[in-house]
Every structure is written in structure tokens, then in C-alpha cells.
């Protein structure tokens, strides 16, 4: 350390001389600097950014002059438009030729807006599409129209939201959610189509066997096919309170008879739609299972990331 000698003269006479290490000097300077910070948006909208402000003393080497960090204070507004200012810390950098310090400012994104405008509406659309498995089993038109409408609304929501999201060359967390939501509703539409198509194919095959079987073997096969058809198409109970006309209609619906000539036109095929009930019941469990597995992985990673940010 250099020794600073201070000399006071009163009436041309030296009264006191002492070394500089016995006194301290303090210098204050105000700097205005503009910094840029690169954001990593992989976890958007649950991301947080850590920006570094680097200060280096280049007028003298670190062996002669050292910057000792004391405290960094942020005096601005804590809640910004998209971010909240988190922890502000200061740290000395070691190993360089010149003494330097770094100030770290943490930006935490305010994600409640995206929960209300994106995540909750898309979840509701998935629930609406899933509810079609509990509609009237024979009303295929209503089931498929509701599912396709949900898919169309979700696609419109995705298009509108994409215009306001940050543009990146990689998938963000929000993109994964939107893509999964579209795939989920597409699976619902696919299952609804499969339910109707498989039951229709089963009934056509049953009618062909029953109408062409003449020998004992054919009749046996027809009975087996009839049992299979009873299992795969809609079972509508016939009540004693129904009129004979409606009982006959329900019997044809269940595949118990093929005589439709005695029925009114409004009850004849194609107004009667068979439905694959076993596949519909399985779909009621399959969709929530896939949705639950995805949500556990998705929100587990998001919450873990947020927890690590706070630490």
C-alpha cells in the first residue's frame, strides 16, 4: 500500500506528519449505463431471467486498487408490465487482471394472465369435448359436432395467442400445452368416429350372416353373431310400459329382430344408429388417464423450475 504523507504548516512550521494508512479516503461516483440481457424462454410463461451488470476498474490493476462490493439496492417499481423484480445481489469477480464486481438482477414473469386467458379456456374445451362420451349413444351427429366445434375453437385460440407470444425457434412450455390440447380433442374426435364405425360394421356383418344362414351350422353362427352384436351395439331396455310399436323399435335397435317393415318410417334405418358401447366406456377412462399423466409431468416440471428460481 502506498504511504501518503500529509503536511500541515502553520506560520511556516511543520506541526504534524503521519502515514496514509492511518486514514481512509472515500470517493463516490454516479454512473448511468445501458445494459442488454438475453432471455431464455424455454419455460415460458413460467420463466425467470437473471441479468448481469458487470463493472470493471481499468485505471489500475487489481494489485493496486480493489473494488469491494457492499450492497446493491433497486429503487424502481417492483411490478413491471410482464415481470416482477426479484432478488438483487452483488458479487466480486476474482481472477481477472483488473478488479471487477457484478450485480445480478432477477426478473420473474407474471404468469397469472396466461393462466386465465390460455390454460383455463383450453382445459374447459377439452372437458367439453370429453363430455361427448356421455351424450346419447345413438346421437352420433351431436357428439361429433360438439367435439369438432371444440377443436375449431381451440385452433382459433391457438392462432390468436401465437401472435402475442414471443417468437422463438424452439418449443416453449406454452407451445407444448397448446399442441397437447389440440391432440387431445383430435383423439376424442377419432374415438367418436371409431365408436360409430365399428358398431355399424358389426351390425352390417350380423345382418349378412342372419339373412344368408340356412343350415344348422349357419344358424349356429348366426346366433353367435347375434350375441356378439348384442354386446357391441347399444342395449336399450324394453319396458312393459312401452307401446308395442316402440317395443318393436327397441328390439330392432338391439339387433334382436330384422323385421323393420312393420315399423313407422321414423323408426326405420338409417334413423337407428348402433353404437359400440364397450369402446365408449373404455374411452371414458382413457381420456382422463392420458390427461392426468401429461399434467403430472407438465406441472411437475413447471413447479420444480419455479421452486429452483425462488431458491
C-alpha positions as CSV (number, residue, x, y, z in Angstrom):
1,X,0.0,0.0,0.0
2,X,1.4,3.4,-0.9
3,X,2.1,5.7,2.0
4,X,0.5,9.1,1.9
5,X,2.3,11.9,3.8
6,X,0.2,14.9,4.8
7,X,1.9,18.0,6.0
8,X,0.3,20.9,7.7
9,X,2.2,24.2,8.1
10,X,1.3,26.9,10.5
11,X,3.5,30.0,10.4
12,X,6.0,28.2,8.2
13,X,6.4,25.5,10.7
14,X,5.6,21.7,10.3
15,X,3.3,20.6,13.2
16,X,2.3,17.0,12.2
17,X,3.4,14.3,9.8
18,X,1.7,10.8,9.7
19,X,1.4,7.8,7.3
20,X,-1.6,7.5,5.0
21,X,-2.6,4.0,6.2
22,X,-3.9,5.6,9.4
23,X,-6.7,7.5,7.5
24,X,-9.2,6.3,4.9
25,X,-10.3,8.0,1.7
26,X,-13.8,7.6,0.2
27,X,-14.8,8.6,-3.3
28,X,-18.4,8.5,-4.7
29,X,-19.2,8.5,-8.4
30,X,-22.5,8.2,-10.2
31,X,-22.7,6.2,-13.5
32,X,-25.5,5.8,-16.0
33,X,-25.1,2.7,-18.1
34,X,-27.4,0.8,-20.5
35,X,-27.2,-3.0,-20.4
36,X,-28.8,-5.7,-22.6
37,X,-29.9,-9.1,-21.3
38,X,-30.5,-12.2,-23.3
39,X,-33.7,-14.1,-22.3
40,X,-34.1,-17.8,-22.3
41,X,-37.8,-18.5,-23.0
42,X,-37.8,-22.3,-22.9
43,X,-40.0,-22.4,-19.7
44,X,-42.3,-19.5,-20.9
45,X,-44.7,-18.4,-19.3
46,X,-43.2,-19.7,-16.0
47,X,-39.7,-18.4,-16.8
48,X,-37.4,-16.2,-14.9
49,X,-34.4,-14.2,-16.2
50,X,-31.1,-13.4,-14.5
51,X,-29.4,-10.3,-15.8
52,X,-25.8,-9.4,-15.0
53,X,-24.4,-5.9,-14.7
54,X,-20.6,-6.0,-14.9
55,X,-18.4,-3.2,-13.5
56,X,-14.6,-3.3,-14.0
57,X,-12.0,-0.9,-12.8
58,X,-9.5,-0.5,-15.6
59,X,-7.5,2.6,-14.3
60,X,-5.3,0.3,-12.1
61,X,-4.6,-3.3,-11.8
62,X,-6.2,-5.4,-9.0
63,X,-2.8,-5.5,-7.1
64,X,-3.0,-1.7,-6.6
65,X,-6.7,-1.0,-6.4
66,X,-9.6,-3.3,-5.5
67,X,-13.4,-2.8,-5.7
68,X,-15.0,-4.2,-2.6
69,X,-18.8,-4.8,-3.1
70,X,-21.0,-3.6,-0.3
71,X,-24.7,-3.6,-1.2
72,X,-26.9,-3.3,-4.3
73,X,-30.3,-1.6,-4.0
74,X,-33.1,-1.4,-6.5
75,X,-35.2,1.8,-6.1
76,X,-37.6,1.4,-9.0
77,X,-41.0,-0.1,-9.3
78,X,-41.1,-3.8,-8.3
79,X,-44.0,-4.9,-10.6
80,X,-43.5,-4.2,-14.3
81,X,-45.8,-5.0,-17.2
82,X,-44.7,-8.6,-17.7
83,X,-42.1,-9.1,-15.0
84,X,-41.6,-8.6,-11.3
85,X,-38.2,-7.6,-10.0
86,X,-36.9,-10.3,-7.7
87,X,-33.7,-10.6,-5.7
88,X,-30.8,-8.1,-6.4
89,X,-27.4,-9.2,-5.4
90,X,-23.8,-8.1,-5.9
91,X,-20.7,-10.2,-6.0
92,X,-16.9,-9.7,-6.5
93,X,-15.3,-11.3,-9.6
94,X,-11.9,-12.8,-9.0
95,X,-9.1,-14.0,-11.2
96,X,-9.0,-11.1,-13.6
97,X,-6.2,-8.5,-14.2
98,X,-8.5,-5.7,-13.1
99,X,-10.8,-5.6,-10.1
100,X,-14.4,-6.0,-11.0
101,X,-17.8,-6.6,-9.5
102,X,-21.1,-8.0,-10.9
103,X,-24.7,-7.0,-10.0
104,X,-27.3,-9.7,-10.6
105,X,-31.0,-8.7,-11.1
106,X,-33.6,-11.4,-11.3
107,X,-36.8,-10.9,-13.4
108,X,-39.7,-13.2,-12.6
109,X,-42.5,-13.4,-15.2
110,X,-46.1,-12.6,-14.0
111,X,-47.9,-15.7,-15.4
112,X,-51.4,-15.3,-13.9
113,X,-52.5,-13.6,-17.1
114,X,-51.7,-16.6,-19.2
115,X,-53.4,-19.0,-16.7
116,X,-56.7,-17.0,-17.1
117,X,-56.6,-16.4,-20.9
118,X,-54.9,-19.6,-22.1
119,X,-54.6,-22.6,-19.8
120,X,-58.1,-22.5,-18.2
121,X,-60.0,-21.9,-21.5
122,X,-58.1,-24.7,-23.3
123,X,-58.8,-27.0,-20.3
124,X,-62.5,-26.2,-20.5
125,X,-62.6,-27.0,-24.2
126,X,-61.0,-30.4,-23.5
127,X,-63.6,-31.1,-20.9
128,X,-66.4,-30.1,-23.3
129,X,-65.1,-32.5,-25.9
130,X,-64.7,-35.3,-23.3
131,X,-68.3,-34.8,-22.2
132,X,-69.5,-36.0,-25.6
133,X,-68.8,-39.6,-24.4
134,X,-71.8,-39.1,-22.0
135,X,-74.2,-37.9,-24.7
136,X,-77.0,-40.0,-26.1
137,X,-75.0,-43.0,-27.5
138,X,-77.2,-43.2,-30.6
139,X,-76.9,-39.4,-31.4
140,X,-73.7,-39.5,-33.3
141,X,-74.3,-36.2,-35.0
142,X,-74.4,-34.2,-31.7
143,X,-71.4,-36.0,-30.3
144,X,-69.2,-35.4,-33.4
145,X,-70.4,-31.8,-33.9
146,X,-69.6,-30.8,-30.3
147,X,-66.1,-32.4,-30.5
148,X,-65.3,-30.7,-33.8
149,X,-66.6,-27.4,-32.6
150,X,-64.3,-27.6,-29.6
151,X,-61.3,-28.4,-31.9
152,X,-62.2,-25.4,-34.1
153,X,-62.4,-23.0,-31.1
154,X,-59.1,-24.3,-29.7
155,X,-57.4,-23.8,-33.1
156,X,-58.7,-20.2,-33.2
157,X,-57.5,-19.6,-29.6
158,X,-54.1,-21.0,-30.6
159,X,-53.8,-18.7,-33.6
160,X,-54.8,-15.6,-31.7
161,X,-52.4,-16.5,-28.8
162,X,-49.5,-17.2,-31.1
163,X,-49.5,-13.7,-32.4
164,X,-48.9,-12.3,-28.9
165,X,-46.4,-14.8,-27.8
166,X,-42.6,-14.3,-28.1
167,X,-41.2,-15.7,-31.3
168,X,-38.6,-18.4,-30.8
169,X,-37.0,-21.1,-33.0
170,X,-37.6,-23.7,-30.3
171,X,-40.7,-25.0,-28.5
172,X,-41.7,-23.2,-25.4
173,X,-43.7,-24.7,-22.5
174,X,-46.8,-23.0,-23.6
175,X,-46.5,-24.4,-27.1
176,X,-46.3,-27.9,-25.7
177,X,-49.6,-27.3,-23.8
178,X,-51.4,-25.9,-26.8
179,X,-50.2,-28.7,-29.0
180,X,-51.2,-31.3,-26.5
181,X,-54.7,-29.8,-26.1
182,X,-55.3,-30.0,-29.9
183,X,-54.1,-33.6,-29.9
184,X,-56.4,-34.5,-27.0
185,X,-59.5,-33.2,-28.8
186,X,-58.4,-34.8,-32.0
187,X,-58.2,-38.2,-30.1
188,X,-61.8,-37.6,-28.9
189,X,-63.0,-37.0,-32.5
190,X,-61.1,-40.1,-33.6
191,X,-62.6,-42.3,-30.9
192,X,-66.1,-41.0,-31.6
193,X,-65.7,-41.9,-35.2
194,X,-64.3,-45.3,-34.3
195,X,-67.2,-46.0,-31.9
196,X,-69.8,-45.3,-34.7
197,X,-67.9,-47.0,-37.5
198,X,-67.1,-50.2,-35.5
199,X,-70.7,-50.7,-34.4
200,X,-72.0,-50.1,-37.9
201,X,-69.6,-52.6,-39.3
202,X,-70.6,-55.1,-36.6
203,X,-74.3,-54.7,-37.4
204,X,-73.9,-55.0,-41.2
205,X,-71.9,-58.2,-40.7
206,X,-74.6,-59.5,-38.3
207,X,-77.4,-58.8,-40.8
208,X,-75.5,-60.5,-43.6
209,X,-75.0,-63.7,-41.6
210,X,-78.5,-63.8,-40.3
211,X,-80.1,-63.3,-43.6
212,X,-78.0,-65.8,-45.6
213,X,-77.7,-68.6,-43.0
214,X,-79.8,-71.7,-43.7
215,X,-78.1,-74.8,-42.4
216,X,-77.8,-75.7,-38.8
217,X,-74.1,-74.5,-38.8
218,X,-75.1,-71.2,-40.3
219,X,-77.9,-70.8,-37.8
220,X,-75.4,-71.5,-35.0
221,X,-73.0,-68.9,-36.4
222,X,-75.9,-66.5,-36.7
223,X,-76.7,-67.0,-33.1
224,X,-73.1,-66.4,-32.2
225,X,-73.0,-63.3,-34.4
226,X,-76.3,-62.1,-32.8
227,X,-74.8,-62.5,-29.3
228,X,-71.7,-60.5,-30.5
229,X,-73.9,-57.8,-32.0
230,X,-75.9,-57.6,-28.7
231,X,-72.7,-57.0,-26.9
232,X,-71.2,-54.4,-29.3
233,X,-74.2,-52.2,-30.1
234,X,-76.4,-50.1,-27.9
235,X,-78.5,-52.0,-25.4
236,X,-81.9,-50.2,-24.9
237,X,-84.1,-51.9,-22.4
238,X,-87.7,-52.8,-23.5
239,X,-90.2,-51.8,-20.8
240,X,-93.7,-53.2,-20.4
241,X,-94.9,-49.7,-20.2
242,X,-94.0,-49.0,-23.9
243,X,-96.3,-49.4,-26.7
244,X,-95.9,-52.5,-29.0
245,X,-94.7,-50.2,-31.7
246,X,-91.9,-48.8,-29.6
247,X,-91.0,-52.2,-28.2
248,X,-90.6,-53.5,-31.7
249,X,-88.4,-50.4,-32.5
250,X,-86.2,-51.1,-29.5
251,X,-85.9,-54.8,-30.4
252,X,-84.6,-53.8,-33.9
253,X,-82.2,-51.3,-32.3
254,X,-80.7,-54.0,-30.1
255,X,-80.4,-56.4,-33.1
256,X,-83.0,-58.9,-31.8
257,X,-85.0,-58.9,-35.0
258,X,-84.6,-57.8,-38.6
259,X,-88.2,-57.1,-39.4
260,X,-88.5,-53.4,-40.0
261,X,-91.4,-53.4,-42.4
262,X,-93.9,-53.1,-39.6
263,X,-92.3,-50.0,-38.1
264,X,-93.2,-46.4,-39.0
265,X,-90.7,-44.6,-41.3
266,X,-89.3,-42.5,-38.4
267,X,-88.2,-45.7,-36.7
268,X,-86.6,-47.4,-39.7
269,X,-82.9,-47.5,-40.6
270,X,-81.0,-45.2,-41.0
271,X,-82.7,-43.4,-38.2
272,X,-81.5,-46.1,-35.8
273,X,-77.7,-45.9,-35.2
274,X,-75.8,-48.7,-33.5
275,X,-73.1,-47.7,-31.0
276,X,-70.0,-49.6,-29.7
277,X,-70.8,-49.2,-26.1
278,X,-67.7,-51.1,-24.8
279,X,-65.4,-48.8,-26.7
280,X,-67.2,-45.8,-25.5
281,X,-66.9,-46.9,-21.9
282,X,-63.1,-47.5,-22.4
283,X,-62.8,-44.0,-23.9
284,X,-64.3,-42.5,-20.8
285,X,-61.4,-43.8,-18.8
286,X,-58.7,-43.5,-21.5
287,X,-59.0,-39.7,-22.0
288,X,-58.8,-38.7,-18.3
289,X,-55.8,-41.2,-17.9
290,X,-53.8,-39.5,-20.7
291,X,-54.7,-36.0,-19.5
292,X,-53.7,-36.8,-15.9
293,X,-50.3,-38.4,-16.9
294,X,-49.5,-35.4,-19.1
295,X,-50.5,-32.8,-16.4
296,X,-48.4,-34.5,-13.7
297,X,-45.3,-34.4,-15.9
298,X,-46.1,-30.8,-17.2
299,X,-46.9,-29.1,-14.0
300,X,-44.3,-31.1,-12.1
301,X,-41.6,-29.7,-14.3
302,X,-43.0,-26.1,-14.2
303,X,-43.4,-26.1,-10.4
304,X,-39.9,-27.6,-9.9
305,X,-38.5,-24.8,-12.1
306,X,-40.3,-22.1,-10.1
307,X,-39.1,-23.6,-6.9
308,X,-35.5,-23.6,-8.1
309,X,-35.9,-20.0,-9.1
310,X,-37.0,-18.9,-5.7
311,X,-34.1,-20.7,-4.1
